[in-house]
């Protein structure tokens, strides 16, 4: 790739960001609204820049909730004694898996067509 004058890091970053945007968009749609609070989880879905895994050396982009609401997410996702689990995060991951793989693959193929 470097012989083709392709910036590998930039291509990987763009590909992973495209995948993160898909998950981000669907997570915002699927996140339940809490009416008893002013800061909603739906408004606080974020994704990181590209990071490198220290163990495997692989690159990834982290999609999560901001610090303002992350302490509440597990209660809604997994439930409590008085509240049933909603499993919206797992549903989004299952729903977007193929779209994310397709977006990353298309971005990488597009870089090779240069």
C-alpha positions as CSV (number, residue, x, y, z in Angstrom):
1,X,0.0,0.0,0.0
2,X,2.8,2.4,0.8
3,X,4.3,1.7,-2.7
4,X,1.0,2.8,-4.2
5,X,1.4,6.1,-2.2
6,X,-1.6,5.3,0.0
7,X,-1.6,6.7,3.6
8,X,-2.6,3.5,5.4
9,X,-3.3,5.1,8.7
10,X,-5.7,7.7,7.1
11,X,-7.5,5.0,5.2
12,X,-7.9,2.8,8.3
13,X,-9.1,5.8,10.3
14,X,-11.7,6.8,7.6
15,X,-12.9,3.2,7.3
16,X,-13.3,2.7,11.1
17,X,-15.0,6.1,11.4
18,X,-17.5,5.2,8.7
19,X,-18.4,2.0,10.7
20,X,-18.6,4.0,14.0
21,X,-21.0,6.5,12.4
22,X,-23.4,3.7,11.4
23,X,-23.4,2.3,15.0
24,X,-23.7,5.9,16.4
25,X,-26.7,6.7,14.2
26,X,-28.6,3.5,15.1
27,X,-27.7,3.7,18.8
28,X,-29.2,7.2,18.9
29,X,-32.4,5.9,17.3
30,X,-32.7,2.9,19.6
31,X,-31.8,4.6,22.9
32,X,-34.8,5.0,25.1
33,X,-35.7,8.4,26.4
34,X,-35.7,9.0,30.1
35,X,-38.4,11.5,31.0
36,X,-37.4,12.0,34.6
37,X,-34.0,13.6,33.8
38,X,-32.8,16.6,31.9
39,X,-29.7,14.9,30.4
40,X,-30.8,12.1,28.0
41,X,-28.7,9.2,27.0
42,X,-29.9,9.6,23.4
43,X,-28.2,13.0,23.2
44,X,-24.9,11.7,24.6
45,X,-23.8,9.0,22.2
46,X,-20.2,9.6,21.1
47,X,-17.4,7.8,19.3
48,X,-13.6,8.1,19.7
49,X,-10.8,8.7,17.3
50,X,-8.9,5.6,16.1
51,X,-7.1,3.8,18.9
52,X,-4.7,0.9,19.0
53,X,-5.2,-2.1,21.2
54,X,-2.2,-2.6,23.4
55,X,-2.6,-6.4,23.5
56,X,-3.5,-7.3,19.9
57,X,-2.1,-4.2,18.1
58,X,-5.3,-3.9,16.2
59,X,-7.0,-0.5,15.5
60,X,-10.5,0.3,16.6
61,X,-13.0,3.2,17.2
62,X,-15.0,3.1,20.4
63,X,-18.7,4.0,20.4
64,X,-20.1,4.7,23.8
65,X,-22.0,7.2,25.9
66,X,-20.4,10.4,27.3
67,X,-19.4,10.8,30.9
68,X,-22.6,12.7,31.7
69,X,-24.7,9.5,31.3
70,X,-22.5,6.5,31.1
71,X,-23.1,5.6,34.8
72,X,-26.9,5.0,34.0
73,X,-26.6,3.0,30.7
74,X,-26.1,-0.4,32.4
75,X,-29.3,0.0,34.4
76,X,-31.4,0.4,31.3
77,X,-29.6,-2.2,29.2
78,X,-29.4,-5.0,31.8
79,X,-32.3,-4.0,34.1
80,X,-32.7,-4.1,37.8
81,X,-34.8,-6.0,40.3
82,X,-37.7,-3.6,39.5
83,X,-37.0,-2.9,35.9
84,X,-36.7,-5.4,33.1
85,X,-33.7,-5.3,30.7
86,X,-34.2,-3.5,27.4
87,X,-31.2,-4.9,25.6
88,X,-31.2,-2.0,23.1
89,X,-27.3,-1.9,22.8
90,X,-27.1,-5.6,21.9
91,X,-29.9,-5.1,19.4
92,X,-28.1,-2.3,17.7
93,X,-24.8,-4.3,17.6
94,X,-26.6,-7.3,16.0
95,X,-28.5,-5.1,13.6
96,X,-25.5,-3.0,12.4
97,X,-22.9,-5.7,12.2
98,X,-23.3,-6.4,8.5
99,X,-23.6,-2.7,7.5
100,X,-20.5,-1.8,9.5
101,X,-18.5,-4.6,7.8
102,X,-19.8,-3.5,4.4
103,X,-18.9,0.2,5.0
104,X,-15.4,-0.7,6.2
105,X,-14.8,-3.0,3.2
106,X,-16.1,-0.4,0.7
107,X,-13.9,2.3,2.2
108,X,-10.8,0.0,2.0
109,X,-11.6,-1.1,-1.5
110,X,-12.1,2.6,-2.5
111,X,-8.7,3.4,-1.3
112,X,-7.2,0.6,-3.4
113,X,-8.9,1.9,-6.5
114,X,-6.9,5.2,-6.4
